[in-house]
Amino acid sequence: MNMVTFMLLLSFTLCTILTTINFWLAQMNPDTEKLSPYECGFDPLGSARLPFSIRFFLMAILFLLFDLEIALLLPLPWAIQLPQPLLTLLWTSMILLLLTLGLAYEWMQGGLEWAE
């Protein structure tokens, strides 16, 4: 048995055991407080369906975009050791330049201003 098969078998076995123990030991007795949409015990004061500002979504999208940028640049130290490191640096520079230009454009359009 090779190492990959052993690790897959061990992971599957451990997940199965932990899931079975969880279903066996979990206490399933919900009451009216737990079944209410607000678990804090307070009655809702207003509507829960108020629309969010588009700025929240813009900030979330920008966060995800720059978070994914880190994931794209993470293998860069290993990619520098490839036979053509200049091509790797060119692609990295293009990604950073594109993201920087997009951020500058959003900033100049006023999309990052929180208060008007």
N, C-alpha and C positions, 0 to 999 in steps of 0.2 A: 504494500500500500504506500503510495507516494504521499508527500507532505500536503499537497493541495487536496487530495481526496480525504486525508485524515482531518484537515482543518474544516472542510465542508461538512463532514460527518459529525465532527465535534460541535460545530456551530448549530447544525440542525437539531442535534440531540439536546443541547443546552437550551435552545429556544423552546423546544417541545416540552421539556421538563418544567421550565419556568412558567410557561403559559398554563400548563396543567395545574401547577401549584397555585397560580393566581386565581383561576376559576374555582378551585377547591376551597381556598381560604377567604375569598372575597365575601364581604357581607353585603347582601343585596336586599336592603330594607329601606327603600326611599320613602320619605314622608312628604307632606305637602310643601314644606319649606324647601326641600331639595328639588322638588319638581317644578317650583316656580322659576320664572326666568331670572329673577333677582334673588340670589342666595343671601344677600346681606340682611334681609329681614325688613327692609324699608319698602313701602309701596312706591311705585314709580310716580314721580312728581309731574312729569311731562311725557310727551310722546317719545318713544324709543326709536322712531323712524325719521328723525331729523336728518336732513342731507348733510354730508360732510363737504367741507370746502375742497375745491379742486387742488388747492395748494398742498393739502395732506397727501393726496395721491401723487403729485409732482415730486414732493420730497421723497416719498417711498420709492418711486421709479428711479430717481437720481441715486438714492442709496443702493438700490439693487444693481444699477449700472456700474457704479464704482466698486461695489463689492465683487461683481463678476470680473472687473478689471484686475483685481488682485489675484483672482483665480487664474486668469489668463497669463499673468506675469510671474506666477509662482514657479513654473519650470524653467524660467530664464537662466538661472545659474548653470543648470545642467545643459541647456540648449547652446550655451556659449561654447561648449566643448565639442560641438558637432564639426564636421569637416568644413562647413561654410558659416563661420560665425558672423560674417558681415550681413548675410541674408537674414539671419535671426535678429540682428540688431536693427536692420531696416524694417522688418515687420513689427518689431516692438516699438520703434519710433513712430511708425504710422499709426498704431493703435493709440499710443499716448497723445499724438498730435490730434487725431480725430476726437478723442474724448476731451482734450483741452479746448479745442475749437467749439465743440458742442456746449461745454460749460460756459465759455466766454459768451457765446451767442445767447444762451439762456439768461445769463447775468445781465447782458446789455438790453434784453427785451423786458427785464424787470420781473422775470418769473421767480427769482429767488427772494424778492422783497416780501416780507411777511405781512407788514402793515402798509396800507395804502394811504 
